[in-house]
């Protein structure tokens, strides 16, 4: 009888220990799931824009292949050409008719894969975007992405984020903006979400040709066509000439008569 009584406390200890360990396993499992959802809502980890050397958000949200939904991701506002140091307003728009919350990540790279320019965020309260830094190979890249306050739709089925891209201060040639977006169903886990990717290019703007620049100083020179030499300028007119172009060169501030025809 006494031996039986000694076994009862030991059995209780075993049962409590098993229950305690089971509780820890369940809690940790739930905690990892919550951490994934939490991280996604507060912004994805760096290097998921589908840029060279990177993946995209299907690394976690893998139910559907990238760009297979009915929605879209668009980068707008980027001109075909930029001037070094130019500040350009860019908008990223993610659409999905049945999307509940939306997120994105974007980076700007030159053709070598190096960071090109920087980002300036608008004054918003609370802030809807943030910048993070990641490493891809030897390159340190800066990423622009949503915050927890920047995931609600701008209007039903779509979300837009607008920011300023500051072009590099020197000519680095072509620059490409890469972005990935997540149109999520907000079911609390990583299933049922659609991932989209997009890119947009801009190149260094060639200096525009100045019309009627006869002396090469990048300024338009005043000119007038005279069917016959002016009586006031007969001495300056070429001998035997009739039709002439008279040009005032801005560089030398002198007039020049050129025979035409």
C-alpha positions as a Python dict, from the first residue, in 0.01 Angstrom:
ca = {
    (1, 'X'): (0, 0, 0),
    (2, 'X'): (284, 229, 92),
    (3, 'X'): (467, 153, -235),
    (4, 'X'): (152, 235, -427),
    (5, 'X'): (125, 571, -249),
    (6, 'X'): (487, 650, -342),
    (7, 'X'): (416, 583, -711),
    (8, 'X'): (123, 829, -725),
    (9, 'X'): (331, 1148, -667),
    (10, 'X'): (590, 1026, -918),
    (11, 'X'): (315, 970, -1177),
    (12, 'X'): (181, 1318, -1115),
    (13, 'X'): (526, 1465, -1172),
    (14, 'X'): (562, 1279, -1503),
    (15, 'X'): (217, 1391, -1622),
    (16, 'X'): (284, 1752, -1528),
    (17, 'X'): (625, 1742, -1696),
    (18, 'X'): (479, 1605, -2021),
    (19, 'X'): (200, 1863, -2014),
    (20, 'X'): (451, 2141, -1950),
    (21, 'X'): (674, 2033, -2239),
    (22, 'X'): (374, 2001, -2470),
    (23, 'X'): (261, 2351, -2377),
    (24, 'X'): (607, 2492, -2456),
    (25, 'X'): (616, 2319, -2798),
    (26, 'X'): (270, 2451, -2890),
    (27, 'X'): (354, 2801, -2769),
    (28, 'X'): (680, 2812, -2962),
    (29, 'X'): (510, 2684, -3273),
    (30, 'X'): (245, 2955, -3248),
    (31, 'X'): (510, 3214, -3172),
    (32, 'X'): (702, 3135, -3494),
    (33, 'X'): (383, 3169, -3693),
    (34, 'X'): (304, 3498, -3527),
    (35, 'X'): (654, 3622, -3593),
    (36, 'X'): (616, 3553, -3966),
    (37, 'X'): (286, 3740, -3985),
    (38, 'X'): (425, 4019, -3768),
    (39, 'X'): (734, 4056, -3987),
    (40, 'X'): (526, 4066, -4304),
    (41, 'X'): (291, 4331, -4168),
    (42, 'X'): (575, 4551, -4047),
    (43, 'X'): (769, 4505, -4372),
    (44, 'X'): (942, 4210, -4541),
    (45, 'X'): (1303, 4120, -4484),
    (46, 'X'): (1545, 4282, -4736),
    (47, 'X'): (1633, 4143, -5079),
    (48, 'X'): (1291, 4030, -5206),
    (49, 'X'): (1231, 4272, -5498),
    (50, 'X'): (1308, 4025, -5779),
    (51, 'X'): (1615, 4234, -5867),
    (52, 'X'): (1925, 4052, -5998),
    (53, 'X'): (2055, 3819, -5726),
    (54, 'X'): (1729, 3836, -5529),
    (55, 'X'): (1410, 3638, -5491),
    (56, 'X'): (1062, 3774, -5431),
    (57, 'X'): (782, 3736, -5178),
    (58, 'X'): (685, 3388, -5304),
    (59, 'X'): (971, 3268, -5082),
    (60, 'X'): (711, 3273, -4802),
    (61, 'X'): (377, 3335, -4976),
    (62, 'X'): (402, 3034, -5205),
    (63, 'X'): (43, 2929, -5282),
    (64, 'X'): (50, 3095, -5625),
    (65, 'X'): (328, 3154, -5876),
    (66, 'X'): (445, 3512, -5914),
    (67, 'X'): (233, 3736, -6142),
    (68, 'X'): (-41, 3474, -6190),
    (69, 'X'): (-326, 3656, -6018),
    (70, 'X'): (-579, 3896, -6168),
    (71, 'X'): (-409, 4202, -6017),
    (72, 'X'): (-99, 4403, -6106),
    (73, 'X'): (197, 4601, -5974),
    (74, 'X'): (288, 4925, -6153),
    (75, 'X'): (578, 5170, -6106),
    (76, 'X'): (479, 5510, -6246),
    (77, 'X'): (630, 5858, -6264),
    (78, 'X'): (980, 5752, -6367),
    (79, 'X'): (1085, 5947, -6681),
    (80, 'X'): (1264, 5788, -6975),
    (81, 'X'): (1568, 6003, -6895),
    (82, 'X'): (1699, 6166, -6579),
    (83, 'X'): (1953, 6434, -6494),
    (84, 'X'): (2215, 6361, -6223),
    (85, 'X'): (2084, 6480, -5887),
    (86, 'X'): (1728, 6516, -6014),
    (87, 'X'): (1445, 6454, -5767),
    (88, 'X'): (1166, 6247, -5920),
    (89, 'X'): (830, 6161, -5766),
    (90, 'X'): (751, 5792, -5814),
    (91, 'X'): (437, 5596, -5729),
    (92, 'X'): (403, 5221, -5674),
    (93, 'X'): (48, 5091, -5719),
    (94, 'X'): (-59, 4738, -5623),
    (95, 'X'): (-404, 4615, -5725),
    (96, 'X'): (-603, 4301, -5653),
    (97, 'X'): (-984, 4307, -5654),
    (98, 'X'): (-1019, 4079, -5352),
    (99, 'X'): (-708, 4199, -5169),
    (100, 'X'): (-756, 4306, -4808),
    (101, 'X'): (-411, 4438, -4715),
    (102, 'X'): (-116, 4530, -4938),
    (103, 'X'): (261, 4549, -4905),
    (104, 'X'): (565, 4617, -5125),
    (105, 'X'): (943, 4640, -5138),
    (106, 'X'): (1151, 4836, -5392),
    (107, 'X'): (1514, 4911, -5474),
    (108, 'X'): (1702, 5113, -5740),
    (109, 'X'): (2013, 4969, -5908),
    (110, 'X'): (2248, 5054, -6191),
    (111, 'X'): (2355, 4794, -6448),
    (112, 'X'): (2636, 4670, -6222),
    (113, 'X'): (2391, 4590, -5943),
    (114, 'X'): (2505, 4878, -5722),
    (115, 'X'): (2265, 5105, -5537),
    (116, 'X'): (2163, 5400, -5754),
    (117, 'X'): (2042, 5716, -5582),
    (118, 'X'): (1841, 5739, -5263),
    (119, 'X'): (1482, 5770, -5138),
    (120, 'X'): (1306, 6057, -4966),
    (121, 'X'): (985, 5970, -4784),
    (122, 'X'): (686, 6205, -4759),
    (123, 'X'): (584, 6352, -4426),
    (124, 'X'): (309, 6119, -4307),
    (125, 'X'): (169, 6053, -3963),
    (126, 'X'): (178, 5767, -3905),
    (127, 'X'): (454, 5681, -4152),
    (128, 'X'): (347, 5440, -4428),
    (129, 'X'): (695, 5365, -4566),
    (130, 'X'): (1041, 5294, -4431),
    (131, 'X'): (1391, 5214, -4561),
    (132, 'X'): (1592, 4907, -4468),
    (133, 'X'): (1937, 4786, -4572),
    (134, 'X'): (2032, 4442, -4703),
    (135, 'X'): (2335, 4267, -4847),
    (136, 'X'): (2330, 4092, -5186),
    (137, 'X'): (2669, 3941, -5260),
    (138, 'X'): (2924, 4220, -5204),
    (139, 'X'): (2666, 4494, -5263),
    (140, 'X'): (2486, 4682, -4986),
    (141, 'X'): (2140, 4772, -5110),
    (142, 'X'): (1879, 5009, -4967),
    (143, 'X'): (1516, 4904, -4984),
    (144, 'X'): (1195, 5102, -4956),
    (145, 'X'): (896, 4914, -4813),
    (146, 'X'): (566, 4949, -4629),
    (147, 'X'): (516, 4986, -4255),
    (148, 'X'): (233, 4845, -4043),
    (149, 'X'): (46, 5171, -4109),
    (150, 'X'): (96, 5146, -4484),
    (151, 'X'): (-87, 4822, -4562),
    (152, 'X'): (-449, 4939, -4570),
    (153, 'X'): (-597, 5002, -4917),
    (154, 'X'): (-597, 5351, -5066),
    (155, 'X'): (-934, 5253, -5209),
    (156, 'X'): (-1113, 4922, -5248),
    (157, 'X'): (-882, 4664, -5408),
    (158, 'X'): (-577, 4887, -5453),
    (159, 'X'): (-298, 5057, -5262),
    (160, 'X'): (-52, 5327, -5372),
    (161, 'X'): (271, 5451, -5216),
    (162, 'X'): (432, 5775, -5341),
    (163, 'X'): (790, 5879, -5264),
    (164, 'X'): (1082, 6072, -5414),
    (165, 'X'): (1368, 5897, -5589),
    (166, 'X'): (1683, 6109, -5579),
    (167, 'X'): (1888, 6033, -5889),
    (168, 'X'): (2264, 5973, -5843),
    (169, 'X'): (2475, 6287, -5834),
    (170, 'X'): (2691, 6158, -6120),
    (171, 'X'): (2615, 5984, -6447),
    (172, 'X'): (2584, 5611, -6373),
    (173, 'X'): (2398, 5528, -6693),
    (174, 'X'): (2082, 5323, -6689),
    (175, 'X'): (1900, 5280, -6358),
    (176, 'X'): (1628, 5021, -6296),
    (177, 'X'): (1372, 5027, -6016),
    (178, 'X'): (1269, 4677, -5907),
    (179, 'X'): (963, 4610, -5691),
    (180, 'X'): (762, 4320, -5552),
    (181, 'X'): (417, 4349, -5399),
    (182, 'X'): (194, 4127, -5186),
    (183, 'X'): (-184, 4147, -5224),
    (184, 'X'): (-283, 3957, -4909),
    (185, 'X'): (-614, 3816, -4788),
    (186, 'X'): (-532, 3892, -4421),
    (187, 'X'): (-622, 3542, -4300),
    (188, 'X'): (-347, 3555, -4038),
    (189, 'X'): (-102, 3320, -4212),
    (190, 'X'): (103, 3294, -4531),
    (191, 'X'): (-159, 3124, -4752),
    (192, 'X'): (-384, 3260, -5025),
    (193, 'X'): (-176, 3570, -5106),
    (194, 'X'): (-85, 3690, -5457),
    (195, 'X'): (265, 3817, -5534),
    (196, 'X'): (344, 4057, -5820),
    (197, 'X'): (671, 4202, -5951),
    (198, 'X'): (751, 4500, -6174),
    (199, 'X'): (1046, 4706, -6296),
    (200, 'X'): (1095, 5045, -6462),
    (201, 'X'): (1403, 5192, -6633),
    (202, 'X'): (1547, 5539, -6678),
    (203, 'X'): (1873, 5650, -6839),
    (204, 'X'): (2091, 5959, -6829),
    (205, 'X'): (1930, 6247, -7017),
    (206, 'X'): (2133, 6359, -7317),
    (207, 'X'): (2180, 6738, -7333),
    (208, 'X'): (1902, 6878, -7547),
    (209, 'X'): (2005, 7047, -7869),
    (210, 'X'): (1952, 7424, -7855),
    (211, 'X'): (1778, 7552, -8170),
    (212, 'X'): (1957, 7819, -8379),
    (213, 'X'): (2280, 7795, -8182),
    (214, 'X'): (2523, 7907, -8451),
    (215, 'X'): (2828, 7973, -8231),
    (216, 'X'): (2812, 7662, -8011),
    (217, 'X'): (2757, 7831, -7674),
    (218, 'X'): (2429, 7644, -7605),
    (219, 'X'): (2229, 7963, -7646),
    (220, 'X'): (1987, 8053, -7924),
    (221, 'X'): (2130, 8323, -8152),
    (222, 'X'): (1901, 8594, -8286),
    (223, 'X'): (1885, 8574, -8665),
    (224, 'X'): (1688, 8736, -8948),
    (225, 'X'): (1660, 8661, -9318),
    (226, 'X'): (1692, 8951, -9562),
    (227, 'X'): (1600, 8900, -9928),
    (228, 'X'): (1854, 9172, -10017),
    (229, 'X'): (2136, 9346, -9826),
    (230, 'X'): (2024, 9618, -9587),
    (231, 'X'): (2122, 9968, -9692),
    (232, 'X'): (2260, 10019, -9343),
    (233, 'X'): (2479, 9713, -9364),
    (234, 'X'): (2585, 9720, -9729),
    (235, 'X'): (2948, 9758, -9632),
    (236, 'X'): (2933, 9435, -9431),
    (237, 'X'): (2751, 9237, -9700),
    (238, 'X'): (2953, 9003, -9923),
    (239, 'X'): (3009, 9149, -10269),
    (240, 'X'): (2739, 9061, -10521),
    (241, 'X'): (2519, 8894, -10261),
    (242, 'X'): (2143, 8920, -10252),
    (243, 'X'): (1962, 8695, -10004),
    (244, 'X'): (2130, 8681, -9664),
    (245, 'X'): (2094, 8548, -9311),
    (246, 'X'): (2203, 8799, -9053),
    (247, 'X'): (2302, 8641, -8723),
    (248, 'X'): (2387, 8799, -8388),
    (249, 'X'): (2633, 8566, -8218),
    (250, 'X'): (2571, 8567, -7841),
    (251, 'X'): (2921, 8440, -7765),
    (252, 'X'): (3107, 8726, -7938),
    (253, 'X'): (2819, 8977, -7942),
    (254, 'X'): (2886, 9050, -8308),
    (255, 'X'): (2676, 9037, -8625),
    (256, 'X'): (2753, 8812, -8916),
    (257, 'X'): (2599, 8818, -9265),
    (258, 'X'): (2582, 8485, -9453),
    (259, 'X'): (2484, 8461, -9818),
    (260, 'X'): (2191, 8237, -9883),
    (261, 'X'): (2121, 8107, -10235),
}
